[in-house]
Amino acid sequence: MEPALRSSSTNLKYAMKARRLGATAVDPWRALRRVRSPIVLMHPSMASPSIPTLSAHGAEIPAIGFGTSSLGDCGEIVASALRLGYRHIDTAWKYGTERGVGEGIRASGVPRNEIFLTTKVSHEYLRADDFARSVEQSLKTLGVDFVDLLLVHWPNPKIPLSEPIPALAKAKRQGFARHIGVANFNIAMLDEAIRLCPEPLVNLQAEYHAHLDQTKLTAACRQRGLIFTAYCPLGRGRLLRDPVLADIAARKGRTLAQIALRWLIQLGNIVPIPRSSNAARMAENLNVFDFALTDEEMARIAALKRPDGRIANPAGRAPAWD
């Protein structure tokens, strides 16, 4: 079963018209006049863009998310992201951003039930008892009763999957996570996790950008009915110096980041989670649903893959990649 894409169509002009009529939108970001993100007035005090969702085994995941790795004390940043319209926030115990994410959610004014929140259990805590304690600590640090998606962050070669995978399912059954999945697994590990898990896995998160070929892993996710979340979708800034992306961006009147993100989204079944602490770039990264790349442009970007394109490859944790 391949996950389905669902979308609604709105436009920035409606939000602007509502403002002229007296409605107040949160954080208009005057500096973003050239950003054409589709926005609908959801509440007199909150404008929120129309973001498609991807579906898998009952999960509805917004088709773009906001990453928080390396953002540190990120409460204000996360609050700004939510006010701009992001509804999918990605964190992890390993990032050290869970407290800031929780603070940002509460400060944003966005209802918790409108936010898709992901966190992850680190490879150090994959023994069953450690796993349960890690989940409880993450919920406490975030200040929430549950997360929408709980992932095993990295495999641990010293701990068989027969320990964390049942613990992952148990966290879901206890109501601590609405949905579950894995991160940084190869196809063989994914299949073993599916076999061991009494609850459906809905997501695999791994590095993906135009310099890294992930066609085998993304195809495996489609075949198994999982959504693929792409971290490092801009290659930690390396793609922003790419001449091919620069040429396409100039022709489209878009930023390089928008082209790189749109490429991933247009491949289908892929959710990029860019990160930024810059309000203008955060808004630009969200503005990727009102244009399309041609087949030729998609092929030009696909041809950018490199044998040395992988960035996240920690010794002792990384599996034998497909």
Secondary structure, 3 states (H helix, E strand, C coil): CCCEEECCCCCHHHHHHHHHCCCCCCCCCHHHCCCCCCEEEEECCEEEECCCEEEECCEEEECCCEECCCCCCCHHHHHHHHHHCCCEEECCHHHCCHHHHHHHHHHHCCCHHHCEEEEEECHHHCCHHHHHHHHHHHHHHHCCCCEEEEEECCCCCCCCCCCHHHHHHHHHHCCCEEEEEEECCCHHHHHHHHHHCCCCEEEEEEECECCECCHHHHHHHHHHCCEEEEECCCHHHHHHHCHHHHHHHHHHCCCHHHHHHHHHHHHCCEEECCCCCCHHHHHHHHCCCCCCCCHHHHHHHHCCCCCCCCCCCCCCCCCCCC
